[in-house]
Amino acid sequence: MERVRAASTIAYVHTHSHNWAAVLETTEAALAICPADWKGVLLRYRVQALLQTGCIDDGLRALKEAASILREQTENSAGAHNLGLLGEALWQAGRTEDAIAMVTETIQLLEPRGAKRLALPFRLFLADILRLQGHVARASCVLPPPDAVDPDQRKRYLEQRGRIRRSAGKLPEAISDFSAAAALEEAEADPVQLAVARAKLADVLAEAGDLERAEPMVLQAAEILQAAGHPDFGAASITLAVVAARTKQLNGEHVSAAIRAWDAAGLLLPADKARELEAAAKLLEAAGLAAEASDCRTAAGRYWRMLAPSSSQSGASVTHAVPSVQPRTVPLTP
């Protein structure tokens, strides 16, 4: 048992450092000796490694097996929680509908068992997926009520609600949410995380046309983020490009700097980078920067191709339906 527990910890570390070859090697050895109650967790790590390396068919077979095991372990919430993490792995592999189905199932398994606190991050995650897919009203409905949000999730909740309100065109309300999130970060006194929060606020202010507040805020945030090597320097650079376009300044190298920042972000997965670049393209298009938007879309396509099936699995499709992952018909309401 100690060997299996150690292998699971090692697989966790390799997964978070995106060392997929090591994840596959570790889980293969551990699965050969593990008891049944550990198999689902080890397979979860293996699924993510397989999907991230283009082994789509193998990944989906492992996912089907893992999901079946975890559904049998839902009496203590751990199985359902790991099922939700499988849903996150699907999202990180660009498999949106499958991710929505599995995360929805996770919430519906956790909440009736009284594990609403454990389900809350999955509600926020699902709301973000739906927003990015253009289902803004559904995303708003999935959000938990404010009084159900624990203090440690408050900032994430405010930012998520702010994104949804922004997508719905409710910019004053979105600014209020991002301002509140930045105020919470001020209390933590972490300069880098405060810069992240202020860069997000500046982005919304720029869209609302409040360039006098947005420009100095994002300039200061971008300086801190660049010095820290933080991936959000990319988004801050896009905001600088938008501000420059709307104030008739020279665009400079803001967009190319953003693309370089995302390219260098070793802890962002390809799908994360692709989605950041696609969001940047939309903002640049709205600011009249069509050529720069095209550069971002080209870069996004490069990252999506990284998740395409490997040559050994050329018959697999990135949109292959995942067996046994079916959307629930019961609507999600907080």
C-alpha contacts under 8 A as a table, 3 or more apart, distances in Angstrom:
res1	aa1	res2	aa2	distance
1	M	4	V	5.15
1	M	5	R	6.14
1	M	34	C	7.29
1	M	35	P	7.84
2	E	5	R	5.00
2	E	6	A	6.04
3	R	6	A	5.12
3	R	7	A	6.08
3	R	30	A	7.82
4	V	7	A	4.95
4	V	8	S	6.14
4	V	30	A	5.81
4	V	33	I	7.49
4	V	34	C	5.93
4	V	38	W	7.81
5	R	8	S	5.14
5	R	9	T	6.39
6	A	9	T	5.12
6	A	10	I	6.20
7	A	10	I	5.01
7	A	11	A	6.04
7	A	26	T	6.32
7	A	27	T	7.16
7	A	30	A	6.24
8	S	11	A	5.04
8	S	12	Y	6.13
8	S	27	T	7.62
8	S	30	A	7.90
8	S	41	V	7.73
8	S	42	L	6.33
9	T	12	Y	5.02
9	T	13	V	6.35
10	I	13	V	5.15
10	I	14	H	6.20
10	I	23	V	7.99
10	I	26	T	7.42
11	A	14	H	5.09
11	A	15	T	5.95
11	A	22	A	7.55
11	A	23	V	5.16
11	A	26	T	6.21
11	A	27	T	6.78
11	A	42	L	7.76
11	A	45	Y	6.67
12	Y	15	T	5.09
12	Y	16	H	6.33
12	Y	45	Y	7.13
13	V	16	H	5.30
13	V	17	S	6.33
14	H	17	S	5.08
14	H	18	H	5.94
14	H	19	N	5.04
14	H	20	W	6.90
14	H	22	A	6.41
14	H	23	V	5.75
15	T	18	H	4.93
15	T	19	N	6.13
15	T	20	W	6.59
15	T	23	V	6.33
15	T	45	Y	6.81
15	T	48	Q	7.94
15	T	49	A	7.40
16	H	19	N	7.79
16	H	267	L	7.76
17	S	267	L	6.78
18	H	267	L	7.41
19	N	22	A	5.58
19	N	23	V	6.43
20	W	23	V	4.93
20	W	24	L	6.24
20	W	49	A	4.98
20	W	50	L	7.77
20	W	52	Q	7.63
20	W	53	T	7.35
21	A	24	L	5.23
21	A	25	E	6.24
21	A	49	A	7.56
22	A	25	E	5.05
22	A	26	T	5.96
23	V	26	T	5.21
23	V	27	T	6.01
23	V	45	Y	6.96
23	V	46	R	6.54
23	V	49	A	6.49
24	L	27	T	5.36
24	L	28	E	5.97
24	L	46	R	5.87
24	L	49	A	6.54
24	L	50	L	7.68
25	E	28	E	5.33
25	E	29	A	6.48
26	T	29	A	5.48
26	T	30	A	6.22
27	T	30	A	4.96
27	T	31	L	5.80
27	T	42	L	5.94
27	T	43	L	7.30
27	T	45	Y	7.48
27	T	46	R	6.32
28	E	31	L	5.37
28	E	32	A	6.62
29	A	32	A	5.51
29	A	33	I	7.27
30	A	33	I	5.55
30	A	34	C	5.83
30	A	42	L	7.65
31	L	34	C	5.22
31	L	39	K	6.44
31	L	42	L	6.96
31	L	43	L	7.95
34	C	38	W	6.20
34	C	39	K	6.45
35	P	38	W	5.77
35	P	39	K	6.73
36	A	39	K	5.30
36	A	40	G	7.83
37	D	40	G	6.94
38	W	41	V	5.72
38	W	42	L	6.49
39	K	42	L	5.26
39	K	43	L	6.03
39	K	66	A	7.49
39	K	69	I	7.66
40	G	43	L	5.13
40	G	44	R	6.18
40	G	65	E	7.87
40	G	66	A	4.79
40	G	67	A	7.36
40	G	69	I	5.65
40	G	70	L	5.76
41	V	44	R	5.04
41	V	45	Y	6.73
41	V	66	A	7.60
41	V	82	N	6.87
42	L	45	Y	5.40
42	L	46	R	6.38
43	L	46	R	4.80
43	L	47	V	5.95
43	L	62	A	6.44
43	L	63	L	7.29
43	L	65	E	7.92
43	L	66	A	5.65
44	R	47	V	5.13
44	R	48	Q	6.55
44	R	63	L	7.10
44	R	66	A	6.39
44	R	82	N	7.57
44	R	85	L	7.75
44	R	86	L	6.09
45	Y	48	Q	5.42
45	Y	49	A	6.46
46	R	49	A	5.13
46	R	50	L	6.13
46	R	59	G	7.61
46	R	62	A	7.47
47	V	50	L	5.20
47	V	51	L	6.13
47	V	59	G	4.93
47	V	60	L	7.30
47	V	62	A	5.85
47	V	63	L	5.78
47	V	86	L	7.88
47	V	89	A	7.60
48	Q	51	L	5.24
48	Q	52	Q	6.00
48	Q	59	G	7.38
48	Q	86	L	7.89
48	Q	89	A	5.48
48	Q	90	L	7.73
48	Q	93	A	7.90
49	A	52	Q	5.19
49	A	53	T	6.22
49	A	59	G	7.94
50	L	53	T	5.27
50	L	54	G	6.42
50	L	55	C	5.00
50	L	56	I	6.71
50	L	58	D	6.75
50	L	59	G	4.92
51	L	54	G	5.35
51	L	55	C	5.56
51	L	56	I	5.40
51	L	59	G	5.36
51	L	60	L	7.91
51	L	90	L	7.99
51	L	93	A	6.09
51	L	307	L	7.29
52	Q	55	C	7.55
52	Q	93	A	6.26
52	Q	307	L	6.11
53	T	306	M	7.93
53	T	307	L	6.91
53	T	310	S	7.26
54	G	306	M	7.47
54	G	307	L	5.51
54	G	308	A	5.61
54	G	309	P	4.29
54	G	310	S	4.64
54	G	313	Q	7.78
55	C	58	D	5.56
55	C	59	G	5.91
55	C	309	P	5.95
55	C	310	S	5.99
55	C	312	S	7.86
55	C	313	Q	6.39
56	I	59	G	4.98
56	I	60	L	6.07
56	I	309	P	5.78
56	I	310	S	7.87
56	I	313	Q	7.08
56	I	316	A	6.27
56	I	317	S	7.52
56	I	318	V	7.16
57	D	60	L	5.21
57	D	61	R	6.22
57	D	313	Q	6.97
57	D	316	A	6.04
58	D	61	R	5.16
58	D	62	A	6.18
59	G	62	A	5.13
59	G	63	L	6.00
60	L	63	L	4.81
60	L	64	K	6.11
60	L	322	V	6.41
60	L	323	P	7.98
61	R	64	K	5.22
61	R	65	E	6.42
62	A	65	E	5.15
62	A	66	A	6.05
63	L	66	A	4.99
63	L	67	A	5.93
63	L	86	L	7.59
64	K	67	A	5.25
64	K	68	S	6.21
64	K	322	V	7.40
64	K	323	P	6.39
64	K	324	S	6.66
65	E	68	S	5.24
65	E	69	I	6.39
66	A	69	I	5.20
66	A	70	L	6.11
67	A	70	L	5.12
67	A	71	R	6.04
67	A	83	L	6.32
67	A	86	L	7.84
68	S	71	R	5.37
68	S	72	E	6.77
69	I	72	E	5.39
69	I	73	Q	6.87
70	L	73	Q	5.04
70	L	74	T	6.74
70	L	79	G	4.57
70	L	80	A	6.62
70	L	82	N	7.02
70	L	83	L	6.23
71	R	74	T	5.69
71	R	79	G	6.27
71	R	80	A	6.75
71	R	83	L	7.51
72	E	75	E	7.86
72	E	79	G	7.34
73	Q	76	N	6.89
73	Q	77	S	7.51
73	Q	78	A	6.97
73	Q	79	G	4.60
73	Q	80	A	7.28
74	T	77	S	5.07
74	T	78	A	6.41
74	T	79	G	4.65
74	T	80	A	5.21
74	T	109	L	7.32
75	E	78	A	7.95
75	E	79	G	7.67
76	N	79	G	7.14
77	S	80	A	5.21
77	S	81	H	6.08
77	S	109	L	7.96
77	S	110	L	6.28
77	S	113	R	7.83
77	S	115	A	7.27
78	A	81	H	5.06
78	A	82	N	6.23
79	G	82	N	5.22
79	G	83	L	6.13
80	A	83	L	4.88
80	A	84	G	6.33
80	A	106	T	5.42
80	A	109	L	6.32
80	A	110	L	6.50
81	H	84	G	5.14
81	H	85	L	6.50
81	H	106	T	6.72
81	H	110	L	7.74
81	H	118	L	7.52
81	H	119	A	7.94
82	N	85	L	4.88
82	N	86	L	6.29
83	L	86	L	5.01
83	L	87	G	6.49
83	L	102	M	7.04
83	L	103	V	7.58
83	L	106	T	6.25
84	G	87	G	4.89
84	G	88	E	6.46
84	G	102	M	6.38
84	G	103	V	5.05
84	G	105	E	7.93
84	G	106	T	5.26
84	G	107	I	7.95
84	G	122	F	7.12
85	L	88	E	4.89
85	L	89	A	6.34
86	L	89	A	4.98
86	L	90	L	6.40
86	L	102	M	7.55
87	G	90	L	5.07
87	G	91	W	6.39
87	G	98	D	7.32
87	G	99	A	4.54
87	G	100	I	7.25
87	G	101	A	7.85
87	G	102	M	5.11
87	G	103	V	5.36
88	E	91	W	5.03
88	E	92	Q	6.17
88	E	99	A	6.46
88	E	103	V	7.60
89	A	92	Q	5.03
89	A	93	A	6.28
89	A	99	A	7.81
90	L	93	A	5.07
90	L	94	G	6.50
90	L	95	R	5.24
90	L	96	T	7.05
90	L	98	D	6.68
90	L	99	A	5.21
91	W	94	G	5.10
91	W	95	R	5.28
91	W	96	T	5.46
91	W	98	D	7.82
91	W	99	A	5.27
92	Q	95	R	7.47
92	Q	269	L	7.05
92	Q	270	P	7.86
92	Q	271	A	5.61
92	Q	272	D	7.02
93	A	271	A	6.40
93	A	307	L	6.44
94	G	271	A	6.12
94	G	304	W	7.79
94	G	307	L	7.58
94	G	318	V	7.89
95	R	98	D	5.71
95	R	99	A	6.20
95	R	318	V	7.30
95	R	319	T	6.69
96	T	99	A	5.09
96	T	100	I	6.23
96	T	129	I	7.70
97	E	100	I	5.09
97	E	101	A	6.27
98	D	101	A	5.18
98	D	102	M	6.29
98	D	321	A	7.42
98	D	322	V	6.65
98	D	325	V	6.53
98	D	326	Q	7.72
99	A	102	M	5.25
99	A	103	V	6.03
100	I	103	V	5.38
100	I	104	T	5.96
100	I	126	L	6.64
100	I	129	I	7.41
100	I	327	P	7.45
101	A	104	T	5.25
101	A	105	E	6.21
101	A	325	V	6.36
101	A	326	Q	5.80
101	A	327	P	4.28
101	A	328	R	6.94
102	M	105	E	5.03
102	M	106	T	6.21
102	M	325	V	6.29
102	M	326	Q	7.48
102	M	327	P	7.26
103	V	106	T	4.93
103	V	107	I	6.38
103	V	122	F	6.59
103	V	126	L	6.69
104	T	107	I	5.30
104	T	108	Q	6.32
104	T	126	L	7.42
104	T	327	P	7.23
104	T	328	R	7.12
104	T	332	L	7.64
105	E	108	Q	5.11
105	E	109	L	6.18
105	E	327	P	7.29
105	E	328	R	6.59
106	T	109	L	5.13
106	T	110	L	6.18
106	T	119	A	7.56
106	T	122	F	7.83
107	I	110	L	5.17
107	I	111	E	5.98
107	I	119	A	5.43
107	I	122	F	6.76
107	I	123	R	7.08
108	Q	111	E	5.78
108	Q	112	P	6.78
108	Q	332	L	7.80
109	L	112	P	6.39
109	L	113	R	7.05
110	L	113	R	5.44
110	L	114	G	6.74
110	L	115	A	5.13
110	L	116	K	6.56
110	L	118	L	7.26
110	L	119	A	5.96
111	E	114	G	5.18
111	E	115	A	5.14
111	E	116	K	4.88
111	E	119	A	6.46
112	P	115	A	7.34
115	A	118	L	5.34
115	A	119	A	6.26
116	K	119	A	4.82
116	K	120	L	5.98
117	R	120	L	5.28
117	R	121	P	7.86
117	R	150	D	7.72
118	L	121	P	6.80
118	L	122	F	7.84
119	A	122	F	5.33
119	A	123	R	6.38
120	L	123	R	5.02
120	L	124	L	6.43
120	L	144	P	7.15
120	L	149	V	7.56
121	P	124	L	5.09
121	P	125	F	6.10
121	P	153	Q	7.76
122	F	125	F	4.85
122	F	126	L	5.94
123	R	126	L	5.10
123	R	127	A	6.05
123	R	142	V	6.13
123	R	143	L	6.07
123	R	144	P	7.02
124	L	127	A	5.10
124	L	128	D	6.35
124	L	142	V	7.67
124	L	143	L	6.18
124	L	144	P	7.89
124	L	156	R	7.95
124	L	157	Y	6.84
124	L	160	Q	6.87
125	F	128	D	5.22
125	F	129	I	6.45
126	L	129	I	5.10
126	L	130	L	6.23
126	L	139	A	7.39
126	L	142	V	7.34
127	A	130	L	5.19
127	A	131	R	6.11
127	A	138	R	7.58
127	A	139	A	4.27
127	A	140	S	6.86
127	A	142	V	5.75
127	A	143	L	6.25
127	A	160	Q	7.70
128	D	131	R	5.04
128	D	132	L	6.15
128	D	139	A	6.84
128	D	160	Q	6.85
128	D	164	I	7.92
129	I	132	L	5.22
129	I	133	Q	6.26
129	I	139	A	7.89
130	L	133	Q	5.03
130	L	134	G	6.38
130	L	135	H	5.08
130	L	136	V	6.62
130	L	138	R	6.77
130	L	139	A	5.24
131	R	134	G	5.12
131	R	135	H	5.25
131	R	136	V	4.90
131	R	138	R	7.90
131	R	139	A	5.55
131	R	164	I	6.33
131	R	167	S	7.45
132	L	135	H	7.39
135	H	138	R	5.45
135	H	139	A	6.15
136	V	139	A	4.99
136	V	140	S	6.23
136	V	164	I	6.27
136	V	167	S	6.81
136	V	168	A	6.56
137	A	140	S	5.15
137	A	141	C	6.37
138	R	141	C	5.07
138	R	142	V	6.28
139	A	142	V	5.20
139	A	143	L	6.60
139	A	164	I	7.08
140	S	143	L	5.45
140	S	161	R	7.47
140	S	164	I	6.65
141	C	144	P	7.87
141	C	332	L	7.52
141	C	333	T	6.26
141	C	334	P	7.42
142	V	332	L	6.10
142	V	333	T	5.98
142	V	334	P	6.51
143	L	161	R	7.60
143	L	334	P	6.84
144	P	148	A	6.43
144	P	149	V	7.11
144	P	333	T	8.00
144	P	334	P	5.03
145	P	148	A	5.51
145	P	149	V	7.15
145	P	334	P	6.51
146	P	149	V	5.54
149	V	153	Q	6.24
149	V	154	R	6.08
149	V	157	Y	7.45
150	D	153	Q	5.42
150	D	154	R	6.20
151	P	154	R	4.98
151	P	155	K	7.95
152	D	155	K	7.40
153	Q	156	R	5.42
153	Q	157	Y	6.07
154	R	157	Y	5.05
154	R	158	L	6.18
154	R	181	A	7.90
155	K	158	L	5.17
155	K	159	E	6.26
155	K	180	A	7.92
155	K	181	A	4.99
155	K	184	L	6.73
155	K	185	E	7.83
156	R	159	E	5.23
156	R	160	Q	6.08
156	R	181	A	7.76
157	Y	160	Q	5.08
157	Y	161	R	6.06
158	L	161	R	5.16
158	L	162	G	5.93
158	L	177	D	5.26
158	L	178	F	6.61
158	L	180	A	7.20
158	L	181	A	5.91
159	E	162	G	4.87
159	E	163	R	6.15
159	E	177	D	6.37
159	E	178	F	5.77
159	E	181	A	6.45
160	Q	163	R	5.13
160	Q	164	I	6.36
161	R	164	I	5.11
161	R	165	R	6.11
161	R	174	A	7.42
161	R	177	D	7.03
162	G	165	R	5.09
162	G	166	R	6.01
162	G	173	E	7.11
162	G	174	A	4.20
162	G	175	I	7.06
162	G	176	S	7.77
162	G	177	D	5.13
162	G	178	F	6.08
163	R	166	R	5.02
163	R	167	S	6.16
163	R	174	A	6.70
164	I	167	S	5.07
164	I	168	A	6.23
164	I	174	A	7.85
165	R	168	A	4.96
165	R	169	G	6.32
165	R	170	K	5.04
165	R	171	L	6.74
165	R	173	E	6.57
165	R	174	A	5.29
166	R	169	G	5.07
166	R	170	K	5.34
166	R	171	L	5.28
166	R	173	E	7.84
166	R	174	A	5.36
166	R	204	V	7.65
167	S	170	K	7.44
170	K	173	E	5.62
170	K	174	A	6.21
171	L	174	A	4.86
171	L	175	I	6.00
171	L	204	V	7.27
171	L	208	A	6.37
172	P	175	I	5.12
172	P	176	S	6.27
173	E	176	S	5.01
173	E	177	D	6.36
174	A	177	D	5.13
174	A	178	F	6.26
174	A	204	V	7.38
175	I	178	F	5.20
175	I	179	S	5.91
175	I	201	L	6.61
175	I	204	V	6.35
175	I	205	L	6.80
176	S	179	S	5.10
176	S	180	A	6.18
177	D	180	A	5.13
177	D	181	A	6.24
178	F	181	A	4.95
178	F	182	A	6.14
178	F	197	A	7.41
178	F	200	K	7.07
178	F	201	L	5.28
179	S	182	A	5.11
179	S	183	A	6.19
179	S	201	L	6.35
180	A	183	A	5.00
180	A	184	L	6.35
181	A	184	L	5.17
181	A	185	E	6.41
181	A	197	A	6.83
182	A	185	E	4.99
182	A	186	E	6.23
182	A	194	L	6.51
182	A	197	A	5.03
182	A	198	R	5.97
182	A	201	L	7.53
183	A	186	E	5.02
183	A	187	A	6.70
184	L	187	A	5.39
184	L	188	E	6.96
185	E	188	E	5.16
185	E	189	A	6.80
185	E	190	D	7.32
185	E	193	Q	6.84
185	E	194	L	5.38
185	E	197	A	7.08
186	E	189	A	5.35
186	E	190	D	7.43
186	E	194	L	6.08
189	A	194	L	7.35
190	D	193	Q	5.51
190	D	194	L	5.99
191	P	194	L	5.03
191	P	195	A	6.07
191	P	224	I	7.74
192	V	195	A	5.01
192	V	196	V	6.32
192	V	224	I	6.46
192	V	225	L	6.39
192	V	228	A	7.25
193	Q	196	V	4.92
193	Q	197	A	6.30
194	L	197	A	5.10
194	L	198	R	6.11
195	A	198	R	5.07
195	A	199	A	5.95
195	A	220	Q	7.68
195	A	221	A	4.50
195	A	222	A	7.44
195	A	224	I	6.60
195	A	225	L	6.73
196	V	199	A	5.22
196	V	200	K	6.44
196	V	221	A	6.88
196	V	225	L	7.36
196	V	232	D	6.57
197	A	200	K	5.26
197	A	201	L	6.38
198	R	201	L	4.95
198	R	202	A	6.03
198	R	217	M	6.65
198	R	218	V	6.98
198	R	221	A	6.54
199	A	202	A	5.03
199	A	203	D	6.20
199	A	217	M	6.94
199	A	218	V	5.16
199	A	221	A	5.72
199	A	222	A	7.30
199	A	235	A	7.86
199	A	236	A	5.74
200	K	203	D	5.13
200	K	204	V	6.68
200	K	236	A	7.72
201	L	204	V	5.36
201	L	205	L	6.24
201	L	214	A	7.83
202	A	205	L	4.91
202	A	206	A	6.03
202	A	213	R	7.33
202	A	214	A	4.44
202	A	215	E	7.25
202	A	217	M	6.12
202	A	218	V	5.69
202	A	239	T	7.53
203	D	206	A	5.21
203	D	207	E	6.48
203	D	214	A	6.97
203	D	218	V	7.72
203	D	236	A	7.54
203	D	239	T	5.54
204	V	207	E	5.09
204	V	208	A	6.24
205	L	208	A	5.00
205	L	209	G	6.29
205	L	210	D	5.21
205	L	211	L	6.80
205	L	213	R	7.15
205	L	214	A	5.51
206	A	209	G	5.06
206	A	210	D	5.53
206	A	211	L	5.33
206	A	214	A	5.52
206	A	215	E	7.81
206	A	239	T	7.30
206	A	242	V	7.51
206	A	243	V	6.50
207	E	210	D	7.57
210	D	213	R	5.84
210	D	214	A	6.21
211	L	214	A	4.76
211	L	215	E	5.68
211	L	243	V	6.64
212	E	215	E	5.94
212	E	216	P	7.32
213	R	216	P	6.34
213	R	217	M	6.41
214	A	217	M	5.29
214	A	218	V	6.04
214	A	243	V	7.84
215	E	218	V	5.42
215	E	219	L	6.05
215	E	240	L	7.12
215	E	243	V	6.62
216	P	219	L	5.07
216	P	220	Q	6.20
217	M	220	Q	5.48
217	M	221	A	6.24
218	V	221	A	4.89
218	V	222	A	5.78
218	V	236	A	6.27
218	V	239	T	7.26
218	V	240	L	6.92
219	L	222	A	5.22
219	L	223	E	6.32
219	L	240	L	7.28
220	Q	223	E	5.31
220	Q	224	I	6.58
221	A	224	I	5.29
221	A	225	L	6.13
221	A	236	A	7.38
222	A	225	L	5.04
222	A	226	Q	5.89
222	A	233	F	5.63
222	A	236	A	5.60
222	A	237	S	6.86
223	E	226	Q	5.30
223	E	227	A	6.25
224	I	227	A	5.24
224	I	228	A	6.24
225	L	228	A	5.05
225	L	229	G	6.06
225	L	230	H	5.15
225	L	231	P	7.68
225	L	232	D	6.77
225	L	233	F	5.18
226	Q	229	G	5.06
226	Q	230	H	6.29
226	Q	233	F	5.62
227	A	230	H	7.82
229	G	233	F	7.51
229	G	261	A	7.96
230	H	233	F	5.82
230	H	265	A	7.66
231	P	234	G	5.91
231	P	235	A	7.93
231	P	261	A	6.01
231	P	262	W	6.02
231	P	264	A	7.94
231	P	265	A	5.57
232	D	235	A	5.23
232	D	236	A	6.32
233	F	236	A	4.99
233	F	237	S	6.04
233	F	258	A	6.77
233	F	261	A	6.58
234	G	237	S	5.19
234	G	238	I	6.48
234	G	257	A	6.99
234	G	258	A	3.84
234	G	259	I	6.61
234	G	260	R	7.81
234	G	261	A	5.32
234	G	262	W	6.06
235	A	238	I	5.09
235	A	239	T	6.43
235	A	258	A	6.66
235	A	276	E	7.64
235	A	280	A	7.22
236	A	239	T	5.08
236	A	240	L	6.33
236	A	258	A	7.83
237	S	240	L	4.94
237	S	241	A	6.27
237	S	254	H	5.12
237	S	255	V	6.42
237	S	257	A	6.81
237	S	258	A	5.42
238	I	241	A	4.99
238	I	242	V	6.27
238	I	254	H	6.39
238	I	255	V	5.90
238	I	258	A	6.45
238	I	280	A	6.42
238	I	283	L	7.89
238	I	284	L	7.52
239	T	242	V	5.03
239	T	243	V	6.14
240	L	243	V	5.09
240	L	244	A	6.05
240	L	254	H	6.60
241	A	244	A	5.07
241	A	245	A	6.16
241	A	251	N	5.62
241	A	252	G	7.93
241	A	254	H	5.53
241	A	255	V	6.56
241	A	284	L	7.73
242	V	245	A	5.13
242	V	246	R	6.25
242	V	283	L	7.34
242	V	284	L	6.37
242	V	287	A	5.84
243	V	246	R	5.20
243	V	247	T	6.10
244	A	247	T	5.21
244	A	248	K	5.93
244	A	249	Q	4.73
244	A	250	L	6.34
244	A	251	N	5.59
245	A	248	K	5.17
245	A	249	Q	6.10
245	A	250	L	7.39
245	A	251	N	6.45
245	A	287	A	6.43
245	A	288	G	7.53
245	A	289	L	7.58
246	R	249	Q	7.70
246	R	287	A	6.79
251	N	254	H	6.52
253	E	256	S	5.41
253	E	257	A	5.89
254	H	257	A	5.08
254	H	258	A	6.21
255	V	258	A	4.98
255	V	259	I	6.32
255	V	292	E	6.66
256	S	259	I	5.12
256	S	260	R	6.17
257	A	260	R	5.09
257	A	261	A	6.13
258	A	261	A	5.04
258	A	262	W	6.36
259	I	262	W	5.24
259	I	263	D	6.10
259	I	277	L	7.69
259	I	296	C	7.16
259	I	299	A	7.58
260	R	263	D	4.97
260	R	264	A	6.13
261	A	264	A	5.19
261	A	265	A	6.25
262	W	265	A	5.08
262	W	268	L	7.92
262	W	273	K	6.20
263	D	266	G	7.76
263	D	273	K	7.79
265	A	268	L	5.66
266	G	269	L	7.69
268	L	272	D	5.90
268	L	273	K	6.37
269	L	272	D	5.22
269	L	273	K	6.40
270	P	273	K	5.16
270	P	274	A	6.11
270	P	303	Y	5.05
270	P	304	W	6.64
270	P	306	M	6.86
270	P	307	L	7.42
271	A	274	A	4.97
271	A	275	R	6.14
271	A	303	Y	6.61
271	A	304	W	6.32
271	A	307	L	7.88
272	D	275	R	5.29
272	D	276	E	6.22
273	K	276	E	5.11
273	K	277	L	6.16
273	K	300	A	6.95
273	K	303	Y	6.90
274	A	277	L	5.15
274	A	278	E	6.14
274	A	299	A	7.35
274	A	300	A	4.15
274	A	301	G	6.97
274	A	302	R	7.97
274	A	303	Y	5.57
274	A	304	W	6.33
275	R	278	E	4.98
275	R	279	A	6.11
275	R	300	A	7.10
276	E	279	A	5.21
276	E	280	A	6.17
277	L	280	A	4.93
277	L	281	A	6.16
277	L	296	C	5.28
277	L	297	R	6.47
277	L	299	A	7.07
277	L	300	A	5.50
278	E	281	A	5.03
278	E	282	K	6.52
278	E	296	C	6.63
278	E	297	R	5.89
278	E	300	A	6.32
279	A	282	K	5.29
279	A	283	L	6.54
280	A	283	L	5.19
280	A	284	L	6.16
280	A	293	A	7.15
280	A	296	C	6.88
281	A	284	L	5.11
281	A	285	E	6.06
281	A	292	E	7.43
281	A	293	A	4.15
281	A	294	S	6.90
281	A	296	C	5.57
281	A	297	R	6.28
282	K	285	E	5.15
282	K	286	A	6.26
282	K	293	A	6.98
283	L	286	A	5.18
283	L	287	A	6.40
283	L	293	A	7.99
284	L	287	A	5.02
284	L	288	G	6.37
284	L	289	L	5.07
284	L	290	A	6.74
284	L	292	E	6.80
284	L	293	A	5.36
285	E	288	G	5.09
285	E	289	L	5.25
285	E	290	A	5.22
285	E	293	A	5.82
286	A	289	L	7.45
289	L	292	E	5.51
289	L	293	A	6.18
290	A	293	A	5.01
290	A	294	S	6.19
291	A	294	S	5.07
291	A	295	D	6.44
292	E	295	D	5.05
292	E	296	C	6.50
293	A	296	C	5.14
293	A	297	R	6.32
294	S	297	R	5.05
294	S	298	T	6.14
295	D	298	T	5.14
295	D	299	A	6.30
296	C	299	A	5.09
296	C	300	A	6.12
297	R	300	A	4.92
297	R	301	G	6.18
298	T	301	G	5.17
298	T	302	R	6.49
299	A	302	R	5.11
299	A	303	Y	6.69
300	A	303	Y	5.25
300	A	304	W	6.33
301	G	304	W	5.06
301	G	305	R	6.18
302	R	305	R	5.30
302	R	306	M	6.77
303	Y	306	M	5.20
303	Y	307	L	7.29
304	W	307	L	5.54
304	W	308	A	7.05
305	R	308	A	5.11
307	L	318	V	7.82
308	A	317	S	7.87
308	A	318	V	6.20
309	P	312	S	7.87
309	P	313	Q	5.70
309	P	314	S	5.72
309	P	315	G	7.89
309	P	316	A	6.15
309	P	317	S	6.90
309	P	318	V	6.81
310	S	313	Q	5.31
310	S	314	S	6.06
311	S	314	S	4.96
313	Q	316	A	5.63
314	S	317	S	7.85
316	A	320	H	7.07
317	S	320	H	5.02
322	V	325	V	5.75
323	P	326	Q	7.94
328	R	331	P	7.67
